[in-house]
Amino acid sequence: MRILIIKMTSLGDVVHLLPALTEAARQVPGLHADWVVEEGFAALPGWHPLVERVIPSALRRWRRGLGQSATWTEMAAFRRELQAHQYDLVLDAQGLIKSALVARLADGPRAGLALGSARESLACLAYARRYPAPRELHAITRNRLLTAQALGYPMGAEAELHYGLATPPPFQVAGLAADYVVCLHGTARTEKEYPESDWVKLLARIAALGLRVALPWGNPREKERAERLAAGLHGAIVLPKLGLAELGGVIAAARGVIGVDTGLMHLAAALRLPGIGLYPATPPGRFGVYAEADAPALINLSRPDELAPAAVAKAFASLFAEHRQ
């Protein structure tokens, strides 16, 4: 059986579908999967052993370049890639109008979220088969439920959750020693950020554990903050601008991770790192990081007392000590 998965953005959403794919591989013998994903995240699905072909899309970039002939050439090539195989199922797990339009281009019966479950109701019109997955559930559970219904097997217990990722190749950064923690301070929405003054106090405590601090960034604002956080902190390194494949290699080799509600935090969970998720604004029940049952622990903190720098550092020190045993 060959299926096409459509889950293009964002990074966290892509990560959240991985356990569903791992479970489907156990439940459906001989299952093969291709995956449509936004070009910036194209490295990630290929780390899952079930994914045979990654089809990068560039919808955001193409919208900006509709007046250029190169854009139309790329879009035609993308359509040919979508139609290179006839699929037994085209599963739109995104539930957006843009993902539904991509699903309509593919060759095969289309399935997706039911009305009330999809983020954009008009997307449901593209599917021959529609399945409920309540929006109040965690995104991982919603994806597992959707995929199980679409492929006709019962969703397993939460303890059976496995991302199934292969570890990406390590990526070396000059000056970054073996004992380092990746601190994910950047996120798409400012209300989800951890206060910079609290980061300063927290990182000083992390450095006192004998660990270096690696600070990634994705835009000029985040780079400036990373540079401020690293200033005067022994062992702190502001990472260079990295693509997802390189950053995945840096994260996979870390001793642990501390971060806000961001896609890279969910990637760290999929790579089985111990860590702390900082949730000052979003509910962990819906957006928190999930660790596999047999993986190092990940703790989601959301109450003001839990988010105090001393409390976060204490929780991380306990996890780090446990993981080293």
C-alpha positions, 0 to 999 in steps of 0.5 A: 500500500502506498500513501501520500502524506500532506503535512507541509508546515510548521516544523512542530506540526510536521514532527507531530505527525511522525508517531502516527506514521510509525504506528501505521507502519506497525499496523499496515504491513507493506506500507510505503509513504511519500510526504509533501512538505515545505522546502525548509523542512524537507530534511525532516521526513527523510529521517523516518525510515518509512518515508521513501520520497519527500516532495518539497513544496514552496508555496510561500515563495511561489506566491511572491514570484508569480510574475516570474517564469521560473516560478511556473516552471517549478510549480509544473515540476511539483505537479509532475512529482505529485502525479508520478505515482497513483496512491492508495490514499492521499491523506491531508493531515494539515486541514488547510485550504492550501493543503487541500488544493495540493491533495486535489492535484495528487492521484488517489482517493483523498482523506482528511479531517472532518468539519469541525476538526479541520482548521479551515472548513472549506478544506473538507470539500476536497476529501472523499473521506472525512474523519473527526479528531477533536481540536482540544486533543494534543496535536500528536493524538489528533494525527494518530487518530486521523491516520488510524481512522483513514487506514482502518486500525485502532489507535494504540495507547499513549505508551506506544507512542514512537517518533521513529526518527533515525538520528541525523548526522552530527554537525560540528560547530567550532568551539562547541564542546561535547557537554552542551545544552541547546537553549531554544529562546526563539518562537514565532509568537512573542507571547510564547517567549520566556523573558530575556531577564529570566534567560540570563539568570537561567543560563548562568545556572546552567553554565554553573553545572559545567555545561556549555550553552548553544544558542540557535537563531532564525532571524535578526531579532533572535540573533541579537537576543542570542548575542546579548544572552551569550555576552559575558557567559562563559561557554556560551556560543551563538550558533551560525545560521544553520539549515534544519539538517545541520541544526538537527545534527547539533541538537541530536548531539546535545546533552539536553534542551531547554526551550519555549513552545517552538518546532525545534523543541518538538524535534528535540523530543523526537530525537530523545533528548532530556529537557525542559519545555517552557510554556508561559502562554500556551497550554502544555496539554495541547502543545507540550512536548511529548517524550517516548515512554522509554526515552529520557524525560521531558518536563513541561513547565507552565505555572509562574512558580515553575517558570522561575529561573531557579526552579527551571535550573533545578528541574534541569539539573535533576534530569541531567543527573538522571540521564548521566547515570 
